[in-house]
């Protein structure tokens, strides 16, 4: 669910998940989601309409991106560094799949433990920007 929240005039709406949710549809507002905060609720999340209207944000926490396709590996193939938080990604058709580490060693496991899988439906990597642990897409409304 998207909730209007006090935002000190920043014009953001907070995406809030509840127990049992495994997806969220972003609105025409400037929406924000903390991907690291959903780990207690779900290990897999699909986001629709990310960057479609307004400027949307996802807090990933990690500041390093790792392209699984370029590495020639899958998420359970012992990827990344054991001492650095990373976000692993792969373009899966029309969707961008990201695996957000909750623990720096998570990519070195042969399971998806300590990872949150975030799928951005209909999003291409070329249409997003990653900076300072945040992923963003979209354009400010006129």
N, C-alpha and C positions, 0 to 999 in steps of 0.2 A: 504494500500500500504506500502511496505517496502522501505525506502529511505536510501541511504548512507549519513551519516552525519559526520561532523567533530567530532571526538571522542577522541582527545588527544592520539591517538595511542592505544586505548583500543580494537579496532577491533569489534565494535558494529554497528549494523544497527538499525535505529529507525523505529518502526512501527507507521505510521501516518494514522489516520482515517480522512475521509472527510465527510461532511454533507451527511447523507443518508446511510453511510456504517454501516453494522451490523456484519461484519466479516473480518478476516484477515488471510492470510496463511503465516506462518513463513517460512523463506528460509533456505538454507544450511549454512547461515552465523550465527553469534552470534547476535540474534535479541533481542530488548528490547521494552516493551510497558508500558506506564504509565496508568494503569487502572483508576486511579482517574481523569485523564485529559480528558477522553472520555465522561464524564457525560453530557456535554453540547451537544453532538452529538447523543448519543444513551443511552438507559437504559439496553440494552441487546447486548452482543457481543459474537461471537463464534470465537475461535482461532483454526486453524488447523496446524498440524505438529509442535506443541510446543515440543521442546526438541528432535526432530527427527534427526536433524543434527546440530552440533555446540552446544553451550551453550546458551540457551534462558532465558530471564528474564522478569518478570512482576512486576512492582512496584504496590503494593497493598495499601501502606500507613499504614494500620493497622498492629499491631504487635501481635495480639491475633487471633488464629484460634479456631473456634467453630464447632464441628462435629454435624450437625443437626440430623443425624441418631442415634448417641449415646444419644442425648437429647430426641429423640422420638418426634421431632417437625418439622414443616415446617417453612419456612421463614416468614410467616404471623402469626405465633403463639406466638408473644411476646417473643423473644429470646434474649439472651445476656444481657449485662450490659448497663445501660443508660448513663454512663459516660466514657466509654472506646471504642475507635474505634476497630471494630472487622471484621473479614472475616468469614462468615459462609459457610460451604461446605457440599456437599453430593455427594457420588459416584452414578451416574445415569447410570447404565449399563457400557458401555465402556467410558463414559464421566465423567469428573470431573466438577461439577457445583459449582461456588463460587458466593457469594453475598457480595460485597465489600461495607461497610458502608462509606457514604460520611459525615455523621453526627453520632455522638456517640449514639444517641437515636434511630437511624433508625430501629434497630432490635426489638425495643419495639413497633413499629407501626403495625397495622393490614394490611398494604399495603406494596408495594415495593418502596414507595417513599424514596428518599435519599439513594437508593441502586443502584449499577451497577451489573447486572448479567453477569458473565464471564463463558462461557463454554469452557473447553479445550477438544476438540474432540479427542477421542481415548487415553486419558491420565488417568492413575491410580494414586491414591494418593501415593502409594508406590514408584512411579517413579519421584516424585518431592521433592524438599527441600524448606523449608520455614524458612527464617532467616532475622531478621531486617526489616520486612515490604516488603521483596521481595520473590517471588516464582521463583525457577529456576529448569531447567531440561536439560539433555543432557550431552554430553562429548565433551571436547575440541578436535578439529581436530589435527591429528598428523602432 
